[in-house]
Amino acid sequence: MTKGFVAFEGKITFEKPVSIGKAVLLLKKDNPTGMPEHDDTIEIPVIIH
C-alpha cells in the first residue's frame, strides 16, 4: 500500500455521446475499508468533440 500515486495505464472506450463539450474524467481511489476519511478523487477536465 502506498500514499502516493502509482503508474498505470488504461484505455477508455465509449459510444459517441449525445452532446459535445466540456466533461470531467473522475478517478476515485479504491477504499475497501468504506471509511470516508480514506476516500479521495481527482478530476481531470476533458473536451468531447
mmCIF file of the N, C-alpha and C atoms, coordinates in Angstrom:
data_MODEL
# 
_entry.id   MODEL 
# 
loop_
_atom_site.group_PDB 
_atom_site.id 
_atom_site.type_symbol 
_atom_site.label_atom_id 
_atom_site.label_alt_id 
_atom_site.label_comp_id 
_atom_site.label_asym_id 
_atom_site.label_entity_id 
_atom_site.label_seq_id 
_atom_site.pdbx_PDB_ins_code 
_atom_site.Cartn_x 
_atom_site.Cartn_y 
_atom_site.Cartn_z 
_atom_site.occupancy 
_atom_site.B_iso_or_equiv 
_atom_site.pdbx_formal_charge 
_atom_site.auth_seq_id 
_atom_site.auth_comp_id 
_atom_site.auth_asym_id 
_atom_site.auth_atom_id 
_atom_site.pdbx_PDB_model_num 
ATOM 1   N N  . MET A 1 1  ? 0.850   -1.169 0.000   1.00 0.00 ? 1  MET A N  1 
ATOM 2   C CA . MET A 1 1  ? 0.000   0.000  0.000   1.00 0.00 ? 1  MET A CA 1 
ATOM 3   C C  . MET A 1 1  ? 0.895   1.230  0.000   1.00 0.00 ? 1  MET A C  1 
ATOM 4   N N  . THR A 1 2  ? 0.470   2.265  -0.694  1.00 0.00 ? 2  THR A N  1 
ATOM 5   C CA . THR A 1 2  ? 1.243   3.493  -0.779  1.00 0.00 ? 2  THR A CA 1 
ATOM 6   C C  . THR A 1 2  ? 0.327   4.692  -0.653  1.00 0.00 ? 2  THR A C  1 
ATOM 7   N N  . LYS A 1 3  ? 0.875   5.788  -0.189  1.00 0.00 ? 3  LYS A N  1 
ATOM 8   C CA . LYS A 1 3  ? 0.089   7.021  -0.079  1.00 0.00 ? 3  LYS A CA 1 
ATOM 9   C C  . LYS A 1 3  ? 0.201   7.866  -1.336  1.00 0.00 ? 3  LYS A C  1 
ATOM 10  N N  . GLY A 1 4  ? 1.213   7.584  -2.157  1.00 0.00 ? 4  GLY A N  1 
ATOM 11  C CA . GLY A 1 4  ? 1.433   8.368  -3.365  1.00 0.00 ? 4  GLY A CA 1 
ATOM 12  C C  . GLY A 1 4  ? 0.743   7.777  -4.574  1.00 0.00 ? 4  GLY A C  1 
ATOM 13  N N  . PHE A 1 5  ? 0.910   8.474  -5.694  1.00 0.00 ? 5  PHE A N  1 
ATOM 14  C CA . PHE A 1 5  ? 0.365   7.991  -6.952  1.00 0.00 ? 5  PHE A CA 1 
ATOM 15  C C  . PHE A 1 5  ? 1.202   6.817  -7.446  1.00 0.00 ? 5  PHE A C  1 
ATOM 16  N N  . VAL A 1 6  ? 0.584   5.910  -8.153  1.00 0.00 ? 6  VAL A N  1 
ATOM 17  C CA . VAL A 1 6  ? 1.286   4.797  -8.783  1.00 0.00 ? 6  VAL A CA 1 
ATOM 18  C C  . VAL A 1 6  ? 1.028   4.848  -10.282 1.00 0.00 ? 6  VAL A C  1 
ATOM 19  N N  . ALA A 1 7  ? 2.002   4.399  -11.047 1.00 0.00 ? 7  ALA A N  1 
ATOM 20  C CA . ALA A 1 7  ? 1.859   4.420  -12.506 1.00 0.00 ? 7  ALA A CA 1 
ATOM 21  C C  . ALA A 1 7  ? 0.835   3.381  -12.951 1.00 0.00 ? 7  ALA A C  1 
ATOM 22  N N  . PHE A 1 8  ? 0.038   3.758  -13.922 1.00 0.00 ? 8  PHE A N  1 
ATOM 23  C CA . PHE A 1 8  ? -0.895  2.825  -14.539 1.00 0.00 ? 8  PHE A CA 1 
ATOM 24  C C  . PHE A 1 8  ? -1.256  3.363  -15.906 1.00 0.00 ? 8  PHE A C  1 
ATOM 25  N N  . GLU A 1 9  ? -1.806  2.520  -16.719 1.00 0.00 ? 9  GLU A N  1 
ATOM 26  C CA . GLU A 1 9  ? -2.345  2.982  -17.988 1.00 0.00 ? 9  GLU A CA 1 
ATOM 27  C C  . GLU A 1 9  ? -3.639  2.246  -18.253 1.00 0.00 ? 9  GLU A C  1 
ATOM 28  N N  . GLY A 1 10 ? -4.471  2.866  -19.032 1.00 0.00 ? 10 GLY A N  1 
ATOM 29  C CA . GLY A 1 10 ? -5.749  2.263  -19.340 1.00 0.00 ? 10 GLY A CA 1 
ATOM 30  C C  . GLY A 1 10 ? -6.294  2.843  -20.625 1.00 0.00 ? 10 GLY A C  1 
ATOM 31  N N  . LYS A 1 11 ? -7.343  2.244  -21.094 1.00 0.00 ? 11 LYS A N  1 
ATOM 32  C CA . LYS A 1 11 ? -7.989  2.694  -22.317 1.00 0.00 ? 11 LYS A CA 1 
ATOM 33  C C  . LYS A 1 11 ? -9.468  2.860  -22.022 1.00 0.00 ? 11 LYS A C  1 
ATOM 34  N N  . ILE A 1 12 ? -10.002 4.000  -22.418 1.00 0.00 ? 12 ILE A N  1 
ATOM 35  C CA . ILE A 1 12 ? -11.425 4.273  -22.212 1.00 0.00 ? 12 ILE A CA 1 
ATOM 36  C C  . ILE A 1 12 ? -12.098 4.229  -23.580 1.00 0.00 ? 12 ILE A C  1 
ATOM 37  N N  . THR A 1 13 ? -13.075 3.382  -23.711 1.00 0.00 ? 13 THR A N  1 
ATOM 38  C CA . THR A 1 13 ? -13.823 3.258  -24.958 1.00 0.00 ? 13 THR A CA 1 
ATOM 39  C C  . THR A 1 13 ? -15.294 3.522  -24.656 1.00 0.00 ? 13 THR A C  1 
ATOM 40  N N  . PHE A 1 14 ? -15.916 4.392  -25.439 1.00 0.00 ? 14 PHE A N  1 
ATOM 41  C CA . PHE A 1 14 ? -17.329 4.662  -25.242 1.00 0.00 ? 14 PHE A CA 1 
ATOM 42  C C  . PHE A 1 14 ? -17.975 5.001  -26.568 1.00 0.00 ? 14 PHE A C  1 
ATOM 43  N N  . GLU A 1 15 ? -19.270 4.864  -26.606 1.00 0.00 ? 15 GLU A N  1 
ATOM 44  C CA . GLU A 1 15 ? -20.017 5.199  -27.808 1.00 0.00 ? 15 GLU A CA 1 
ATOM 45  C C  . GLU A 1 15 ? -20.086 6.713  -27.954 1.00 0.00 ? 15 GLU A C  1 
ATOM 46  N N  . LYS A 1 16 ? -20.367 7.155  -29.154 1.00 0.00 ? 16 LYS A N  1 
ATOM 47  C CA . LYS A 1 16 ? -20.462 8.578  -29.419 1.00 0.00 ? 16 LYS A CA 1 
ATOM 48  C C  . LYS A 1 16 ? -21.500 9.199  -28.482 1.00 0.00 ? 16 LYS A C  1 
ATOM 49  N N  . PRO A 1 17 ? -21.100 10.236 -27.743 1.00 0.00 ? 17 PRO A N  1 
ATOM 50  C CA . PRO A 1 17 ? -22.029 10.858 -26.796 1.00 0.00 ? 17 PRO A CA 1 
ATOM 51  C C  . PRO A 1 17 ? -23.125 11.651 -27.502 1.00 0.00 ? 17 PRO A C  1 
ATOM 52  N N  . VAL A 1 18 ? -24.189 11.894 -26.790 1.00 0.00 ? 18 VAL A N  1 
ATOM 53  C CA . VAL A 1 18 ? -25.314 12.669 -27.317 1.00 0.00 ? 18 VAL A CA 1 
ATOM 54  C C  . VAL A 1 18 ? -24.911 14.131 -27.496 1.00 0.00 ? 18 VAL A C  1 
ATOM 55  N N  . SER A 1 19 ? -24.063 14.637 -26.606 1.00 0.00 ? 19 SER A N  1 
ATOM 56  C CA . SER A 1 19 ? -23.646 16.031 -26.699 1.00 0.00 ? 19 SER A CA 1 
ATOM 57  C C  . SER A 1 19 ? -22.124 16.112 -26.697 1.00 0.00 ? 19 SER A C  1 
ATOM 58  N N  . ILE A 1 20 ? -21.610 17.286 -27.069 1.00 0.00 ? 20 ILE A N  1 
ATOM 59  C CA . ILE A 1 20 ? -20.176 17.521 -27.061 1.00 0.00 ? 20 ILE A CA 1 
ATOM 60  C C  . ILE A 1 20 ? -19.874 18.693 -26.138 1.00 0.00 ? 20 ILE A C  1 
ATOM 61  N N  . GLY A 1 21 ? -18.623 18.846 -25.793 1.00 0.00 ? 21 GLY A N  1 
ATOM 62  C CA . GLY A 1 21 ? -18.216 19.970 -24.959 1.00 0.00 ? 21 GLY A CA 1 
ATOM 63  C C  . GLY A 1 21 ? -17.403 19.513 -23.764 1.00 0.00 ? 21 GLY A C  1 
ATOM 64  N N  . LYS A 1 22 ? -17.485 20.299 -22.701 1.00 0.00 ? 22 LYS A N  1 
ATOM 65  C CA . LYS A 1 22 ? -16.693 20.027 -21.511 1.00 0.00 ? 22 LYS A CA 1 
ATOM 66  C C  . LYS A 1 22 ? -17.239 18.830 -20.735 1.00 0.00 ? 22 LYS A C  1 
ATOM 67  N N  . ALA A 1 23 ? -16.311 18.040 -20.209 1.00 0.00 ? 23 ALA A N  1 
ATOM 68  C CA . ALA A 1 23 ? -16.662 16.885 -19.381 1.00 0.00 ? 23 ALA A CA 1 
ATOM 69  C C  . ALA A 1 23 ? -15.552 16.713 -18.341 1.00 0.00 ? 23 ALA A C  1 
ATOM 70  N N  . VAL A 1 24 ? -15.737 15.778 -17.440 1.00 0.00 ? 24 VAL A N  1 
ATOM 71  C CA . VAL A 1 24 ? -14.741 15.514 -16.395 1.00 0.00 ? 24 VAL A CA 1 
ATOM 72  C C  . VAL A 1 24 ? -14.508 14.014 -16.308 1.00 0.00 ? 24 VAL A C  1 
ATOM 73  N N  . LEU A 1 25 ? -13.242 13.616 -16.332 1.00 0.00 ? 25 LEU A N  1 
ATOM 74  C CA . LEU A 1 25 ? -12.852 12.240 -16.058 1.00 0.00 ? 25 LEU A CA 1 
ATOM 75  C C  . LEU A 1 25 ? -12.579 12.182 -14.559 1.00 0.00 ? 25 LEU A C  1 
ATOM 76  N N  . LEU A 1 26 ? -13.316 11.351 -13.860 1.00 0.00 ? 26 LEU A N  1 
ATOM 77  C CA . LEU A 1 26 ? -13.219 11.265 -12.406 1.00 0.00 ? 26 LEU A CA 1 
ATOM 78  C C  . LEU A 1 26 ? -12.544 9.957  -12.023 1.00 0.00 ? 26 LEU A C  1 
ATOM 79  N N  . LEU A 1 27 ? -11.388 10.054 -11.366 1.00 0.00 ? 27 LEU A N  1 
ATOM 80  C CA . LEU A 1 27 ? -10.671 8.879  -10.869 1.00 0.00 ? 27 LEU A CA 1 
ATOM 81  C C  . LEU A 1 27 ? -10.865 8.817  -9.367  1.00 0.00 ? 27 LEU A C  1 
ATOM 82  N N  . LYS A 1 28 ? -11.359 7.696  -8.903  1.00 0.00 ? 28 LYS A N  1 
ATOM 83  C CA . LYS A 1 28 ? -11.667 7.543  -7.485  1.00 0.00 ? 28 LYS A CA 1 
ATOM 84  C C  . LYS A 1 28 ? -10.750 6.504  -6.863  1.00 0.00 ? 28 LYS A C  1 
ATOM 85  N N  . LYS A 1 29 ? -10.174 6.845  -5.730  1.00 0.00 ? 29 LYS A N  1 
ATOM 86  C CA . LYS A 1 29 ? -9.272  5.953  -5.013  1.00 0.00 ? 29 LYS A CA 1 
ATOM 87  C C  . LYS A 1 29 ? -10.037 4.742  -4.498  1.00 0.00 ? 29 LYS A C  1 
ATOM 88  N N  . ASP A 1 30 ? -9.429  3.566  -4.615  1.00 0.00 ? 30 ASP A N  1 
ATOM 89  C CA . ASP A 1 30 ? -10.014 2.363  -4.048  1.00 0.00 ? 30 ASP A CA 1 
ATOM 90  C C  . ASP A 1 30 ? -10.042 2.499  -2.529  1.00 0.00 ? 30 ASP A C  1 
ATOM 91  N N  . ASN A 1 31 ? -11.159 2.184  -1.913  1.00 0.00 ? 31 ASN A N  1 
ATOM 92  C CA . ASN A 1 31 ? -11.305 2.321  -0.468  1.00 0.00 ? 31 ASN A CA 1 
ATOM 93  C C  . ASN A 1 31 ? -12.075 1.116  0.072   1.00 0.00 ? 31 ASN A C  1 
ATOM 94  N N  . PRO A 1 32 ? -11.393 -0.023 0.185   1.00 0.00 ? 32 PRO A N  1 
ATOM 95  C CA . PRO A 1 32 ? -12.096 -1.220 0.655   1.00 0.00 ? 32 PRO A CA 1 
ATOM 96  C C  . PRO A 1 32 ? -12.587 -1.123 2.103   1.00 0.00 ? 32 PRO A C  1 
ATOM 97  N N  . THR A 1 33 ? -12.045 -0.182 2.879   1.00 0.00 ? 33 THR A N  1 
ATOM 98  C CA . THR A 1 33 ? -12.483 -0.051 4.273   1.00 0.00 ? 33 THR A CA 1 
ATOM 99  C C  . THR A 1 33 ? -13.868 0.569  4.361   1.00 0.00 ? 33 THR A C  1 
ATOM 100 N N  . GLY A 1 34 ? -14.229 1.391  3.368   1.00 0.00 ? 34 GLY A N  1 
ATOM 101 C CA . GLY A 1 34 ? -15.501 2.089  3.424   1.00 0.00 ? 34 GLY A CA 1 
ATOM 102 C C  . GLY A 1 34 ? -15.476 3.297  4.341   1.00 0.00 ? 34 GLY A C  1 
ATOM 103 N N  . MET A 1 35 ? -14.331 3.585  4.937   1.00 0.00 ? 35 MET A N  1 
ATOM 104 C CA . MET A 1 35 ? -14.218 4.718  5.860   1.00 0.00 ? 35 MET A CA 1 
ATOM 105 C C  . MET A 1 35 ? -14.048 6.012  5.064   1.00 0.00 ? 35 MET A C  1 
ATOM 106 N N  . PRO A 1 36 ? -14.922 7.012  5.293   1.00 0.00 ? 36 PRO A N  1 
ATOM 107 C CA . PRO A 1 36 ? -14.892 8.242  4.500   1.00 0.00 ? 36 PRO A CA 1 
ATOM 108 C C  . PRO A 1 36 ? -13.556 8.977  4.552   1.00 0.00 ? 36 PRO A C  1 
ATOM 109 N N  . GLU A 1 37 ? -12.821 8.857  5.631   1.00 0.00 ? 37 GLU A N  1 
ATOM 110 C CA . GLU A 1 37 ? -11.539 9.577  5.721   1.00 0.00 ? 37 GLU A CA 1 
ATOM 111 C C  . GLU A 1 37 ? -10.485 9.012  4.769   1.00 0.00 ? 37 GLU A C  1 
ATOM 112 N N  . HIS A 1 38 ? -10.760 7.848  4.174   1.00 0.00 ? 38 HIS A N  1 
ATOM 113 C CA . HIS A 1 38 ? -9.829  7.251  3.211   1.00 0.00 ? 38 HIS A CA 1 
ATOM 114 C C  . HIS A 1 38 ? -10.281 7.472  1.770   1.00 0.00 ? 38 HIS A C  1 
ATOM 115 N N  . ASP A 1 39 ? -11.403 8.144  1.562   1.00 0.00 ? 39 ASP A N  1 
ATOM 116 C CA . ASP A 1 39 ? -11.870 8.457  0.214   1.00 0.00 ? 39 ASP A CA 1 
ATOM 117 C C  . ASP A 1 39 ? -10.987 9.537  -0.406  1.00 0.00 ? 39 ASP A C  1 
ATOM 118 N N  . ASP A 1 40 ? -10.776 9.466  -1.707  1.00 0.00 ? 40 ASP A N  1 
ATOM 119 C CA . ASP A 1 40 ? -10.048 10.504 -2.422  1.00 0.00 ? 40 ASP A CA 1 
ATOM 120 C C  . ASP A 1 40 ? -10.376 10.383 -3.903  1.00 0.00 ? 40 ASP A C  1 
ATOM 121 N N  . THR A 1 41 ? -10.446 11.508 -4.585  1.00 0.00 ? 41 THR A N  1 
ATOM 122 C CA . THR A 1 41 ? -10.711 11.529 -6.020  1.00 0.00 ? 41 THR A CA 1 
ATOM 123 C C  . THR A 1 41 ? -9.855  12.600 -6.679  1.00 0.00 ? 41 THR A C  1 
ATOM 124 N N  . ILE A 1 42 ? -9.692  12.468 -7.976  1.00 0.00 ? 42 ILE A N  1 
ATOM 125 C CA . ILE A 1 42 ? -9.054  13.507 -8.773  1.00 0.00 ? 42 ILE A CA 1 
ATOM 126 C C  . ILE A 1 42 ? -9.932  13.724 -10.001 1.00 0.00 ? 42 ILE A C  1 
ATOM 127 N N  . GLU A 1 43 ? -10.151 14.987 -10.344 1.00 0.00 ? 43 GLU A N  1 
ATOM 128 C CA . GLU A 1 43 ? -10.975 15.336 -11.505 1.00 0.00 ? 43 GLU A CA 1 
ATOM 129 C C  . GLU A 1 43 ? -10.062 15.862 -12.614 1.00 0.00 ? 43 GLU A C  1 
ATOM 130 N N  . ILE A 1 44 ? -10.200 15.293 -13.805 1.00 0.00 ? 44 ILE A N  1 
ATOM 131 C CA . ILE A 1 44 ? -9.407  15.704 -14.954 1.00 0.00 ? 44 ILE A CA 1 
ATOM 132 C C  . ILE A 1 44 ? -10.348 16.247 -16.016 1.00 0.00 ? 44 ILE A C  1 
ATOM 133 N N  . PRO A 1 45 ? -10.277 17.535 -16.298 1.00 0.00 ? 45 PRO A N  1 
ATOM 134 C CA . PRO A 1 45 ? -11.167 18.092 -17.319 1.00 0.00 ? 45 PRO A CA 1 
ATOM 135 C C  . PRO A 1 45 ? -10.799 17.586 -18.707 1.00 0.00 ? 45 PRO A C  1 
ATOM 136 N N  . VAL A 1 46 ? -11.819 17.263 -19.509 1.00 0.00 ? 46 VAL A N  1 
ATOM 137 C CA . VAL A 1 46 ? -11.624 16.810 -20.885 1.00 0.00 ? 46 VAL A CA 1 
ATOM 138 C C  . VAL A 1 46 ? -12.629 17.519 -21.783 1.00 0.00 ? 46 VAL A C  1 
ATOM 139 N N  . ILE A 1 47 ? -12.343 17.534 -23.053 1.00 0.00 ? 47 ILE A N  1 
ATOM 140 C CA . ILE A 1 47 ? -13.254 18.094 -24.045 1.00 0.00 ? 47 ILE A CA 1 
ATOM 141 C C  . ILE A 1 47 ? -13.684 16.975 -24.981 1.00 0.00 ? 47 ILE A C  1 
ATOM 142 N N  . ILE A 1 48 ? -14.986 16.790 -25.139 1.00 0.00 ? 48 ILE A N  1 
ATOM 143 C CA . ILE A 1 48 ? -15.532 15.781 -26.045 1.00 0.00 ? 48 ILE A CA 1 
ATOM 144 C C  . ILE A 1 48 ? -15.967 16.492 -27.322 1.00 0.00 ? 48 ILE A C  1 
ATOM 145 N N  . HIS A 1 49 ? -15.442 15.997 -28.445 1.00 0.00 ? 49 HIS A N  1 
ATOM 146 C CA . HIS A 1 49 ? -15.825 16.613 -29.731 1.00 0.00 ? 49 HIS A CA 1 
ATOM 147 C C  . HIS A 1 49 ? -15.997 15.577 -30.791 1.00 0.00 ? 49 HIS A C  1 
# 
